[in-house]
Amino acid sequence: MPLTEKAFLEIEGRADTIPCMFNPAELTVSRTNSWRADSIGGQGVGQVRYLGAQSGEMRLTLHFDTTDTGQSVGQHTGKVLKLMDVDSSLPGTDAQSNNARPPYVVFHWGNLHSFKAVVTDLTLRFTYFSSTGVPLRAEVDLSLRQFAPSDAFGPQNPTSGTPNPHRVHRVQPGETLDRISAKYYGDSTRWRQIAGANAIADPLALRPGSLLSIPGGTE
């Protein structure tokens, strides 16, 4: 039986990710087009004019639970809260002009990959506490706005029938391309396919925590 895919958030400029302790039960994506209807005195309904498309929006709820360890669930929710903080290491940052921003994220779940998006709204709820007041369960409602043009959730999304879906693999310490190839293809000699898809010049210099696209792989 194949293992259940775990969802995670990829963070701009960082090798580490934020794993979801529990996969979301629901994911909402919305888009809005702007139209304008000009009113003319003494006449009926006028023809509407298209003014352009607005960025897509995505909403989801993440669940966290540390009742098995007794440690504060804040160690997980704090990572999500920091997604709204300015990151001065990102490209385009200019301290003199106060030009800085938080990072964008990409939501991954198996073959499903969202558009690049920034967190516009976040609501954190602690739902269960220990007898000493340590928060052990929490829910985080995220509202994400599309950061750049993308065909995510469209016809080219692997979940809608593309013949060669790509998966994402996070490199673990000590892993090599041939071992990763054996894991997804059952054939260690197909490592060049992974190297080519990720523009890897040196297959021995994999960085732990980095993300690799796995073309057409099934575990």
C-alpha positions in Angstrom: 0.0 0.0 0.0 1.5 3.4 -0.9 2.3 5.8 1.9 0.0 8.7 2.4 1.4 11.9 1.0 2.1 14.7 3.5 1.3 18.2 2.6 3.9 21.0 3.2 4.6 24.7 2.6 7.7 25.6 0.6 9.1 28.9 1.7 10.9 31.3 -0.7 14.6 31.5 -0.1 14.7 28.7 2.4 15.7 25.0 2.1 13.5 23.9 5.0 9.7 23.6 4.7 6.7 23.7 7.1 5.2 20.2 7.1 1.5 19.8 7.8 0.9 17.6 10.8 -2.5 16.7 9.3 -3.5 17.1 5.7 -6.2 19.7 5.0 -9.7 18.5 4.7 -10.6 21.3 2.3 -8.7 23.7 0.0 -10.5 26.7 -1.5 -9.3 28.5 -4.6 -11.0 31.6 -6.1 -10.4 34.1 -8.9 -12.0 37.4 -9.7 -12.2 39.3 -13.0 -13.0 43.1 -12.9 -15.8 44.4 -15.1 -17.4 47.8 -15.4 -20.8 48.8 -16.7 -21.1 52.5 -17.6 -24.5 54.1 -16.9 -25.9 56.6 -19.4 -28.7 58.9 -18.4 -32.0 58.1 -20.1 -30.9 54.7 -21.4 -31.1 51.2 -20.1 -28.3 48.7 -19.2 -25.0 49.5 -20.9 -22.5 47.0 -22.1 -19.9 45.9 -19.6 -16.2 46.4 -20.2 -13.4 44.1 -19.1 -10.9 45.8 -16.8 -8.5 42.9 -16.1 -7.9 39.9 -13.8 -7.1 40.1 -10.1 -4.7 37.7 -8.3 -6.1 34.3 -7.3 -6.8 33.5 -3.7 -6.4 30.3 -1.8 -7.8 29.5 1.7 -7.0 26.5 3.9 -6.8 25.5 7.5 -3.8 23.8 9.1 -4.2 21.6 12.2 -1.5 21.1 14.8 -1.5 18.7 17.8 1.3 17.9 20.3 -0.8 16.1 23.0 1.4 13.0 22.5 4.6 14.9 23.6 3.1 17.5 26.0 5.3 20.2 24.4 3.8 23.5 23.3 2.1 23.5 19.9 3.6 27.0 19.5 6.8 25.4 18.2 4.8 24.6 15.0 2.4 27.5 14.8 5.3 30.0 15.3 6.8 28.9 12.0 3.5 29.8 10.3 3.2 33.1 12.0 6.7 34.1 10.8 5.4 33.8 7.2 4.0 37.3 7.7 7.3 38.8 8.9 9.5 40.8 6.5 12.6 38.9 5.3 15.4 41.3 4.4 17.4 38.5 2.7 14.9 38.2 -0.2 15.7 39.6 -3.7 14.8 43.2 -4.2 15.3 44.3 -0.6 16.5 47.8 -0.3 16.9 49.1 3.3 17.4 52.8 2.1 14.0 52.9 0.4 12.3 50.6 3.0 11.6 48.1 0.2 11.2 44.8 1.9 8.5 42.1 2.1 7.6 38.7 3.6 8.4 35.6 1.6 6.0 33.8 -0.8 5.0 30.2 -0.2 3.9 27.3 -2.4 1.6 24.6 -1.0 2.5 21.1 -2.0 0.5 17.9 -1.6 1.6 15.0 -3.7 1.1 16.0 -7.3 -0.8 19.1 -6.3 1.3 22.3 -6.3 -0.3 25.8 -5.8 0.7 29.1 -7.3 3.3 31.2 -5.5 1.3 33.1 -2.9 1.8 35.5 0.0 -0.1 35.3 3.3 -2.5 38.1 3.5 -4.6 37.0 6.5 -3.9 34.6 9.3 -6.1 33.5 12.3 -4.6 31.3 15.0 -6.9 29.4 17.4 -5.6 27.4 20.4 -8.2 24.8 21.0 -6.8 22.6 23.8 -4.5 23.2 26.8 -2.7 21.2 29.4 -3.6 21.5 33.1 -0.7 24.0 33.4 -1.9 26.2 30.5 0.4 24.9 27.8 -1.3 25.0 24.3 -1.4 21.5 22.8 -3.8 21.9 19.9 -4.2 24.7 17.4 -5.8 25.6 14.1 -4.4 28.2 11.7 -6.7 29.7 9.0 -4.6 31.0 6.1 -5.6 33.3 3.3 -3.1 33.4 0.5 -3.0 35.7 -2.5 -1.3 34.8 -5.8 2.2 36.4 -6.1 3.0 35.8 -9.8 1.3 34.5 -13.0 0.8 30.7 -12.8 -1.1 27.9 -14.4 -1.5 26.1 -11.1 -4.9 24.5 -10.7 -5.4 24.9 -14.5 -5.3 22.4 -17.4 -1.6 21.7 -17.0 -1.9 20.7 -13.3 -0.8 17.1 -12.9 -4.0 16.3 -11.0 -6.1 17.1 -14.0 -4.6 14.4 -16.3 -1.2 15.4 -17.5 0.6 12.3 -18.8 3.9 12.9 -16.9 3.2 14.2 -13.4 6.1 15.6 -11.3 6.5 14.9 -7.6 8.6 16.9 -5.2 11.2 15.2 -3.0 13.0 16.9 -0.1 16.7 15.7 0.1 17.6 14.0 3.3 21.1 14.0 4.8 23.3 11.5 3.1 21.0 10.9 0.1 22.3 10.6 -3.4 20.6 10.9 -6.8 20.9 7.2 -7.5 19.2 6.3 -4.2 16.4 8.8 -4.9 16.1 7.4 -8.4 15.8 3.8 -7.0 13.1 5.0 -4.5 10.8 6.6 -7.2 11.6 4.5 -10.3 12.9 1.3 -8.8 16.0 1.8 -11.0 19.0 3.6 -9.7 20.4 4.2 -13.2 17.7 6.7 -14.0 19.3 9.4 -11.8 20.2 11.4 -14.9 16.5 12.0 -15.5 16.2 13.7 -12.1 19.5 15.6 -12.6 18.3 17.0 -15.9 14.9 18.1 -14.5 16.6 20.0 -11.8 19.6 21.4 -13.7 22.0 19.6 -11.3 25.6 19.8 -12.6 27.2 17.8 -9.8 25.1 14.8 -8.7 27.3 14.4 -5.6 26.6 17.9 -4.2 23.0 17.5 -3.1 22.1 20.0 -0.3 20.0 18.4 2.5 16.6 20.1 2.7 16.5 21.2 -0.9 13.5 20.3 -3.1 13.8 18.1 -6.2 11.3 17.7 -9.0 10.8 14.0 -9.8 9.5 13.6 -13.4 6.9 11.0 -13.8 7.9 9.1 -10.6 5.6 6.9 -8.5 6.7 5.5 -5.2 
